[in-house]
Amino acid sequence: MRLRFLAMAACLALSPLAALAQAAPRQAAPPPPPVREREATITNQSGQTLRELYAAPPGSEAFGPDLLGADTVPDRGNFRARIQATDCTLEFRAVFQDGTEERRRQNICQNRRVQFGDPAIPLREATIRNETDTTLLQLFAARPGGDGRGPDRLGENVIEPSREFRIRLGRTRDCIFDITAIFEDGEEDTRAAVNLCRDPRMTFGDPNAPRREARIANTADRTIREFYASTRAPLAWGADRLGNTVLQPGTNFTLRLRGTACLWDLRAVYDDDAEEVKQGIDLCTTRDVAFDGSGAPRPPERRVTLVNRHGATIQEVYLSGVSEEDWGPDRLGEEVLPRGQRREVSARLRDCEGDLRIVFEERRAAEERTGINLCETGTIVLRPGWTLADRLDEGEDSADTGPRPGSVRLRNAAEVPVAEIYADAPGAPRGVDRLGRTVLGVNETLDFAPPEGTPCLVDLVAVFRDGREMILAGTDICAGVELELR
């Protein structure tokens, strides 16, 4: 009995401690390991540029930011990466220039050197030669059956005609690639399943194709801004053969082409956007080709008379189309427009509407007005407030007064341009061409005064582009009349 009582007493004595233990709160979970900055040296032995680098704990789906930032790691180069991580073991993901990826899992506390690529794998390279007459802009090399073409192996480089370039495909045991070349004229040439182990050299174009050369002369009175030559026009004109240069009036350049074809289409684009095309030029037999602008329709010449009613001399005048980006040349040239005087200025504009800008002497001030209908406005009176006036010709006679005094107005009423004009004393030998490098287009007019040393009475000869001549013997070119050339 005594033993049973003692046992019960012991249980009663311990029960408050047990209750206290049950009421005590649980202990807090241990804190996570701290994030530390760890370092790793990344070694690139892939044979190509390492473009992106990521690191994350193993099994993580999110890799975080690119550790390279704006940097890249060239082949055989190193990069010291600083990584915020809690564990020593990390999974690295490298993205190379051609878009391929490689992953490495490594404990960087035990070994800080992380290597991508195996230097025991051969470095695959190929030499690409361009034997066409067009610049090769892009080159792609991809494994057959892969997803897409991959990156442009030329990068920022191009391969000019008759030049070659070595591309690097990285370290790979693959030999077979699909090679695609894209040229400046948009043409593509694809070579499927090329074995670069057997022959690491490729040529686009025919190195045995003959070269064609021709001297292209600009005999027009305007600049040729672009020039094209093609055997596939009008589907494709190819690259601008002038490149970054232009062809000024009276100059020429040598056009060099390569191909078996003899017949080429040539196209000149002038600085006023007019185009002149010559089709089927036989460059096997033709060595000189002239572009005189006669085959390129020119915008009509818009003329307007400016009357200065301001209190100061106008030093510069600019007249341009509303869609043009700049004002163009000073239409007064070396002259000025003094107070109280008038001058006729002109510009070739495709539409009737033009913008006018005047600059006063010593460039002290300038005034502008846009959207002037030059087909309906023959005279503009430049006076205070003219930029907002309802009538630009108010107070002035805007009627056409005919040719300038002491001249005649020549109007080309034929269907082809006038290429040459001669004015010589009656019975005298034919002298110099008075048009020079310009032409008198269809329906265009020209106020023509006696050249220096030439009398008013002359034999006037107009030579048209088709070779016809119109002779006006004994013509008074000071009579102030209009003459039609047919």
C-alpha positions in Angstrom: 0.0 0.0 0.0 2.8 2.4 0.9 4.5 1.7 -2.4 1.4 2.5 -4.4 0.9 5.7 -2.5 4.4 6.8 -3.1 4.0 6.2 -6.8 0.9 8.2 -7.0 2.6 11.0 -5.0 5.4 11.0 -7.5 3.0 11.3 -10.4 1.2 14.2 -8.7 4.5 15.9 -8.0 5.6 15.6 -11.7 2.3 16.6 -13.3 2.8 20.4 -13.0 6.2 20.1 -14.8 4.5 18.0 -17.6 1.8 20.6 -17.9 4.4 23.4 -18.1 6.3 21.5 -20.8 3.1 21.1 -22.8 2.4 24.9 -22.6 5.9 26.0 -23.6 6.1 27.5 -27.2 7.9 25.8 -30.0 11.5 26.8 -30.8 11.9 29.1 -34.0 13.3 27.4 -37.2 17.0 28.1 -37.7 17.7 31.1 -40.0 18.5 30.4 -43.7 22.2 30.5 -44.6 23.3 34.0 -45.5 23.7 35.1 -49.1 27.3 35.6 -49.9 29.2 37.0 -52.9 31.1 34.2 -54.5 33.6 34.3 -57.3 34.3 32.0 -60.3 36.6 32.3 -63.2 34.9 31.5 -66.4 37.1 30.1 -69.2 35.8 30.0 -72.7 37.3 27.1 -74.8 34.3 26.8 -77.1 35.9 28.2 -80.2 33.4 31.1 -80.5 32.4 34.1 -78.5 30.5 33.6 -75.2 27.6 36.0 -75.4 25.6 35.4 -72.2 26.2 33.7 -68.8 23.8 32.7 -66.1 24.1 31.0 -62.7 21.4 29.5 -60.4 21.0 26.8 -57.7 20.7 23.3 -59.2 17.1 22.6 -60.2 16.1 26.2 -60.2 14.0 27.4 -63.2 15.0 31.0 -62.9 18.6 31.8 -63.8 18.5 35.5 -62.9 20.4 38.3 -64.8 23.1 37.8 -67.3 26.4 37.9 -65.4 28.3 39.3 -68.4 26.1 42.4 -68.7 27.4 44.3 -71.7 30.6 42.2 -72.0 31.4 39.1 -74.0 34.1 36.5 -73.6 36.1 35.7 -76.7 37.5 32.2 -77.5 40.3 31.3 -75.1 39.3 34.3 -72.9 38.5 34.4 -69.2 35.9 36.3 -67.2 35.7 36.8 -63.4 32.1 36.4 -62.3 30.8 37.7 -59.0 27.7 35.7 -57.9 25.3 36.3 -55.1 24.5 32.8 -53.8 23.9 30.8 -50.6 25.3 27.5 -51.7 28.6 26.6 -53.2 27.2 24.3 -55.9 25.7 26.2 -58.8 24.5 25.4 -62.3 26.0 27.6 -65.0 24.3 28.3 -68.4 26.4 29.7 -71.3 24.9 31.0 -74.5 27.3 31.3 -77.4 27.4 33.5 -80.5 25.6 31.0 -82.7 22.8 30.6 -80.2 23.9 27.2 -78.9 24.0 26.6 -75.1 26.2 24.6 -72.7 25.6 23.9 -69.0 28.0 23.1 -66.2 27.2 22.1 -62.5 30.1 22.8 -60.2 31.1 23.5 -56.6 32.9 26.8 -56.9 34.0 26.7 -53.3 36.2 23.7 -54.2 37.1 24.7 -57.7 36.5 28.3 -58.9 37.5 27.6 -62.5 34.5 26.9 -64.7 35.4 25.8 -68.2 33.1 25.8 -71.2 34.1 23.9 -74.3 36.6 21.2 -74.8 39.9 22.1 -76.5 40.2 18.5 -77.6 37.3 19.0 -80.0 38.5 20.4 -83.3 37.8 24.1 -84.1 35.7 24.2 -87.2 36.4 27.1 -89.6 35.6 27.8 -93.3 36.8 30.3 -95.8 34.1 32.0 -97.9 35.0 33.7 -101.2 32.7 36.0 -103.1 33.2 35.7 -106.8 30.0 37.5 -107.7 29.8 41.2 -108.6 27.6 42.0 -105.6 28.6 42.4 -101.9 27.8 39.5 -99.7 26.0 40.9 -96.6 25.1 37.9 -94.5 26.2 34.2 -94.2 24.4 31.5 -92.2 25.7 28.0 -91.3 23.4 25.6 -89.5 23.3 21.9 -88.9 20.8 20.1 -91.3 17.4 19.6 -89.8 18.0 22.2 -87.1 15.7 24.9 -86.0 16.4 28.0 -88.2 19.5 29.4 -89.8 21.2 30.5 -86.6 23.2 33.7 -86.3 24.8 35.7 -89.1 28.4 34.4 -89.2 29.7 37.6 -90.7 28.6 39.8 -87.8 29.3 43.4 -88.8 31.5 42.3 -91.7 30.7 42.0 -95.3 32.5 40.3 -98.2 33.1 42.5 -101.2 33.3 41.1 -104.7 36.6 39.2 -105.3 37.3 39.1 -101.5 37.2 36.3 -99.0 36.5 35.9 -95.2 37.1 33.2 -92.7 34.2 32.2 -90.5 34.4 30.3 -87.2 31.8 27.7 -86.3 33.2 26.9 -82.9 34.4 23.6 -81.5 32.3 20.8 -82.9 32.6 17.3 -84.3 29.9 18.1 -86.8 31.1 18.4 -90.4 27.8 18.8 -92.4 26.2 22.3 -92.6 23.6 24.1 -94.6 25.3 27.3 -95.9 23.1 30.3 -97.0 24.5 33.5 -98.4 22.5 36.7 -98.8 23.7 39.4 -101.1 23.2 43.1 -101.3 20.6 42.8 -104.1 18.5 40.5 -101.9 19.4 37.3 -103.8 20.0 34.2 -101.7 22.2 31.2 -102.5 21.8 28.1 -100.3 24.2 25.1 -100.4 22.7 22.2 -98.6 24.7 19.5 -96.7 28.2 20.9 -97.2 31.0 18.8 -95.7 33.3 21.4 -94.3 35.7 18.7 -92.9 36.4 17.5 -96.5 36.7 21.0 -98.0 36.7 24.0 -95.6 36.6 26.5 -98.5 33.5 27.7 -100.4 33.1 30.0 -103.3 29.9 31.9 -104.3 29.7 32.9 -107.9 31.8 31.7 -110.9 35.5 32.8 -110.7 35.7 32.0 -114.4 32.9 34.3 -115.4 34.2 37.2 -117.5 34.4 40.7 -116.2 32.5 43.5 -117.9 33.5 47.2 -117.8 31.9 50.3 -119.2 32.5 54.0 -118.6 29.3 55.7 -117.5 29.2 59.4 -118.2 26.8 61.9 -116.8 26.2 64.4 -119.6 23.0 65.8 -118.0 22.8 69.1 -116.1 22.0 67.4 -112.7 23.7 65.0 -110.4 23.2 61.2 -110.6 22.6 60.2 -107.0 22.3 56.4 -107.5 23.2 54.0 -110.3 22.1 50.3 -110.8 22.9 47.5 -113.2 21.0 44.3 -113.4 20.2 41.3 -115.7 17.0 40.7 -113.6 15.3 44.1 -113.8 12.7 45.1 -113.0 12.4 42.3 -110.4 15.7 43.2 -108.8 18.0 46.1 -109.5 20.6 45.1 -106.9 22.9 47.4 -105.1 23.7 51.0 -105.8 26.9 50.9 -107.9 27.9 54.4 -106.8 27.9 53.4 -103.1 28.6 56.5 -101.0 29.5 58.7 -103.9 27.5 60.7 -106.5 28.2 61.4 -110.2 28.3 65.1 -110.8 27.4 66.6 -114.3 30.3 66.2 -116.7 32.0 63.4 -114.8 32.1 59.6 -115.3 32.9 56.4 -113.4 33.9 52.9 -114.5 31.1 50.3 -114.0 32.6 46.9 -113.2 30.5 43.8 -113.4 31.0 40.0 -113.5 28.7 37.6 -115.4 28.3 35.6 -118.5 25.4 37.8 -119.7 26.1 40.5 -122.3 22.7 42.4 -122.1 22.3 44.5 -119.0 19.7 47.1 -117.9 21.1 50.3 -116.5 19.3 52.8 -114.3 20.3 56.2 -113.1 18.5 58.1 -110.4 19.0 61.9 -110.4 19.1 64.2 -107.4 15.5 65.3 -108.2 14.4 61.7 -107.9 13.8 61.4 -111.7 15.0 58.1 -113.2 16.5 57.2 -116.5 16.6 53.6 -117.6 18.5 52.1 -120.6 17.5 48.6 -121.4 19.4 45.8 -123.1 22.8 47.5 -123.2 25.3 45.1 -124.7 28.3 45.4 -122.4 30.2 42.9 -124.4 30.6 45.4 -127.2 29.7 48.8 -125.6 32.4 50.5 -123.6 30.9 54.0 -123.2 27.3 54.8 -122.0 26.1 58.4 -121.5 23.1 59.4 -119.4 22.0 62.9 -120.6 18.7 63.1 -118.6 16.6 63.2 -121.8 14.9 59.9 -120.8 14.1 61.1 -117.3 11.0 63.2 -116.9 11.9 66.3 -115.0 9.5 68.2 -112.7 8.1 71.3 -114.4 9.8 74.6 -113.7 7.8 76.9 -111.4 8.5 80.6 -111.9 7.5 83.4 -109.6 8.3 87.1 -109.6 9.4 88.6 -106.2 8.9 92.3 -105.6 10.8 93.7 -102.6 8.6 96.3 -100.7 10.5 95.7 -97.5 12.8 98.4 -96.0 15.9 96.3 -96.5 17.8 94.4 -99.2 17.0 90.7 -99.5 20.2 88.8 -99.7 19.0 85.2 -100.2 15.9 83.5 -101.5 15.0 79.8 -101.2 12.2 78.1 -103.0 11.5 74.4 -102.5 8.7 71.8 -102.6 6.6 71.3 -99.5 7.8 67.7 -99.2 11.5 68.4 -99.5 13.6 68.1 -96.4 15.9 71.1 -97.1 15.7 74.5 -98.7 18.1 73.8 -101.6 20.2 76.5 -103.2 19.9 80.2 -102.9 17.8 81.2 -106.0 19.4 84.6 -106.2 22.8 83.2 -106.7 25.4 86.0 -106.5 22.7 88.7 -106.9 20.6 90.4 -104.3 17.1 91.9 -104.4 17.3 95.6 -103.3 14.4 97.5 -102.0 11.9 98.4 -104.6 13.2 96.0 -107.3 11.9 92.7 -108.6 13.5 89.4 -109.6 12.1 86.3 -111.2 13.1 83.0 -109.5 12.3 79.5 -110.4 12.6 75.9 -109.2 11.6 72.5 -110.6 8.8 71.2 -108.4 6.6 68.2 -108.9 3.6 69.9 -107.4 2.2 73.4 -107.6 2.7 74.1 -103.9 6.1 75.4 -102.7 7.7 76.9 -99.6 9.4 80.3 -99.8 12.1 81.7 -97.5 13.8 85.1 -97.7 16.9 86.2 -95.8 17.7 89.9 -95.3 21.2 91.5 -95.7 23.8 90.4 -93.3 21.4 87.6 -92.3 19.8 89.8 -89.7 16.4 88.3 -90.1 14.4 85.8 -92.2 10.8 85.2 -93.2 9.1 82.1 -94.5 5.7 81.1 -95.9 4.7 77.5 -96.7 2.2 76.0 -99.1 2.2 78.7 -101.8 0.3 77.7 -104.9 2.9 78.7 -107.6 0.6 77.6 -110.4 -1.8 80.4 -109.4 0.6 82.9 -108.0 2.8 84.6 -110.5 3.9 87.6 -108.3 4.7 87.8 -104.6 5.0 91.2 -103.0 7.4 90.9 -100.1 6.1 93.6 -97.7 5.6 93.6 -93.9 2.9 91.0 -93.1 3.2 89.2 -96.5 3.6 85.8 -94.7 -0.1 86.1 -93.5 -1.6 88.1 -96.3 -4.7 86.9 -98.2 -3.3 88.0 -101.5 0.4 87.7 -102.2 0.3 89.8 -105.3 -1.8 92.6 -104.0 -1.0 96.0 -105.7 1.2 94.4 -108.4 0.5 93.3 -112.0 0.9 89.6 -112.0 0.4 89.1 -115.7 3.1 87.5 -117.7 5.0 90.3 -119.5 6.6 88.0 -122.0 10.4 87.6 -122.7 12.9 89.9 -121.0 13.7 93.0 -123.1 16.3 92.3 -125.7 15.6 88.6 -125.9 13.3 86.0 -127.4 11.4 83.2 -125.6 12.1 79.8 -127.1 9.3 77.3 -126.4 9.9 73.6 -127.2 6.7 72.4 -128.8 8.2 69.2 -130.1 7.8 65.7 -128.5 11.5 65.3 -127.7 13.9 67.6 -125.8 16.1 70.1 -127.6 19.7 69.0 -127.0 21.6 71.9 -128.7 21.1 75.5 -129.7 23.3 77.5 -132.0 23.1 81.2 -132.7 25.7 82.7 -135.2 25.8 85.6 -137.5 24.1 84.8 -140.9 26.4 82.8 -143.1 29.1 82.3 -140.4 30.3 78.8 -139.4 28.4 77.0 -136.7 29.9 78.0 -133.3 29.4 76.7 -129.8 26.3 75.0 -128.4 24.6 77.7 -126.4 22.7 75.1 -124.2 25.9 73.5 -123.0 25.2 70.6 -120.7 21.5 71.3 -120.2 18.6 70.4 -122.4 15.3 72.2 -123.2 12.6 69.8 -122.2 9.3 69.2 -123.8 6.9 72.2 -123.2 9.7 74.1 -121.5 10.7 77.7 -122.3 13.9 79.6 -122.3 14.5 83.4 -122.5 17.4 83.6 -124.9 19.4 86.8 -125.4 22.3 87.4 -127.9 25.5 85.9 -126.5 28.4 88.3 -126.0 29.8 89.4 -129.4 26.8 88.1 -131.3 24.5 90.5 -133.2 20.7 90.5 -132.8 20.2 89.0 -136.3 21.4 85.4 -136.3 20.9 82.1 -137.9 19.2 80.2 -135.1 19.5 76.3 -135.1 17.8 73.9 -132.7 19.0 70.3 -132.7 16.5 67.8 -131.1 17.4 64.7 -129.2 16.3 62.5 -132.2 18.8 64.3 -134.5 16.4 66.6 -136.3 17.3 70.2 -136.8 15.2 73.3 -137.1 16.9 76.3 -138.8 15.5 79.8 -138.4 17.7 81.8 -140.7 17.9 85.6 -140.2 16.1 85.6 -136.8 16.0 88.7 -134.7 16.7 87.4 -131.2 16.3 90.8 -129.6 12.7 91.2 -130.9 11.0 90.3 -127.5 8.8 87.6 -129.1 8.1 84.0 -128.5 9.4 81.4 -131.0 8.1 77.8 -131.1 10.6 75.0 -131.8 9.0 72.0 -133.5 
